[in-house]
Amino acid sequence: MLIADEFFLIAHNDSRGKAKLHPAATGLGLAGALLGELVLFGHVTVANGLVTVLDRRPPADALSHTVLDQLIGEPQHQEIRTWLAFLARSSTTSVGERLARAGVLRRQESRRLLRTTVSYVPIDLNAVAWPATRLRALLERPEPPAVPDAVLLGLVSAAGLSREVLWSAGPRAHHRLGVLVPALPPPLRELVAHTEAAVGAAVLRGIP
């Protein structure tokens, strides 16, 4: 499962598919995860506040392919904050649909007050709860987590989701979470830092 998928499940670990976070924080965290996937795939890098495309070949994943095409199609826009804000507008729906196609979630529409809302409901509650449980177990182990897991943990912390992972964890896990991000490769460390700053700014401004 890709890191944006696991972030989505941690942020929506609820039998009704209800988000645990402010919508802006959810969207920006997922936007950071989608960019993180492209960094991990070797398609883009992040440095000095800019996103640069390194490899234009299409990724195997359809959503990653779409995001890469958007980056390639707008070469005049390289600022990571711009891309986080842009991708955040649709990231919840995009990742929710990817999980629905994978059979993890079920797309559900409901009409209220003349408007239709879409939610993504778990098909198997254990599958939805697994990412947070898995990350908690990783933090309790003596060996460091793999880079994709460290990025996911960094984004979880940046978006304000740490409690969903750490709620029953011991002191080792709390300490490990605090030292993971500084140890990330520079492009991923910068991505997590910009995501955290964007989440903080959006929530302070009360962006829905």
Residue pairs with C-beta under 8 A, 6 or more apart in sequence:
1 131
2 33
2 37
2 61
2 64
3 33
3 36
3 37
3 40
3 148
3 151
3 152
3 155
4 30
4 33
4 34
4 36
4 37
4 63
4 91
4 95
4 98
5 95
5 98
5 99
5 102
5 104
6 131
6 135
6 152
7 29
7 30
7 33
7 95
7 131
7 152
7 155
7 156
7 159
7 161
8 30
8 92
8 95
8 96
8 99
8 120
9 99
9 104
9 127
9 128
9 129
9 130
9 131
9 132
10 20
10 131
10 132
10 135
10 156
10 161
10 164
10 165
11 19
11 20
11 21
11 26
11 29
11 30
11 159
11 161
11 164
12 18
12 19
12 20
12 120
12 128
13 20
13 128
13 129
13 132
13 164
14 20
14 122
15 121
15 122
15 125
16 119
16 121
17 105
17 108
17 119
17 120
17 121
17 122
18 119
19 26
19 92
20 161
20 164
21 29
21 159
21 160
21 161
22 160
22 202
22 203
23 92
23 208
24 88
24 199
24 202
24 203
24 207
24 208
25 159
25 160
25 199
25 202
25 203
26 92
26 159
27 87
27 88
27 89
27 91
27 92
28 84
28 85
28 88
28 159
28 195
28 198
28 199
28 202
29 155
29 156
29 158
29 159
29 161
29 195
29 199
30 87
30 88
30 91
30 92
30 94
30 95
31 83
31 84
31 85
31 86
31 87
31 88
31 91
31 195
32 84
32 155
32 158
32 159
32 191
32 192
32 194
32 195
32 198
33 91
33 95
33 151
33 152
33 155
34 63
34 64
34 67
34 87
34 91
34 94
34 95
35 44
35 46
35 51
35 67
35 80
35 83
35 84
35 87
35 191
36 151
36 152
36 155
36 188
36 191
37 59
37 61
37 64
37 67
38 44
38 59
38 64
38 67
38 68
38 71
39 45
39 46
39 187
39 188
39 191
40 147
40 148
40 151
40 188
41 55
41 59
41 64
42 54
42 55
43 53
43 54
43 55
43 56
43 57
43 59
43 64
43 68
44 51
44 52
44 53
44 54
44 55
44 68
44 71
45 51
45 52
45 54
45 187
46 52
46 80
46 187
46 188
46 190
46 191
46 194
47 186
47 187
47 190
49 79
49 80
49 81
49 190
49 194
50 78
50 79
50 80
51 71
51 78
51 79
51 80
51 83
52 78
53 68
53 71
53 72
56 68
56 72
58 65
58 68
58 69
59 65
59 68
61 98
62 98
63 94
63 95
63 98
66 94
67 87
70 86
70 87
71 83
77 83
77 86
80 190
80 191
80 194
81 194
81 197
81 198
84 194
84 195
84 198
85 198
88 198
93 118
96 105
96 107
96 118
96 120
97 107
99 105
99 120
100 106
100 107
100 120
103 123
104 122
104 123
104 124
104 127
104 128
105 120
105 121
105 122
105 123
105 128
106 120
106 121
106 122
106 123
107 118
107 119
107 120
108 118
108 119
108 120
108 121
109 116
109 117
109 118
110 116
110 117
110 119
111 117
122 128
132 164
132 165
135 145
135 149
135 152
135 153
135 156
135 165
136 165
136 166
136 168
136 169
136 173
138 145
138 149
138 153
139 145
139 153
139 165
139 166
139 169
139 172
139 173
139 176
139 177
140 169
140 170
140 172
140 173
144 150
144 180
144 183
145 153
145 180
147 184
147 185
147 188
150 180
150 181
150 183
150 184
150 188
151 184
151 188
151 191
151 192
153 165
153 177
153 180
154 180
154 181
154 184
154 188
154 189
154 192
155 192
155 195
156 162
156 164
156 165
157 177
157 181
157 192
157 196
158 192
158 193
158 195
158 196
158 199
159 195
159 196
159 199
160 199
160 203
162 177
165 173
165 177
166 173
166 174
166 177
181 189
181 192
181 193
182 189
184 192
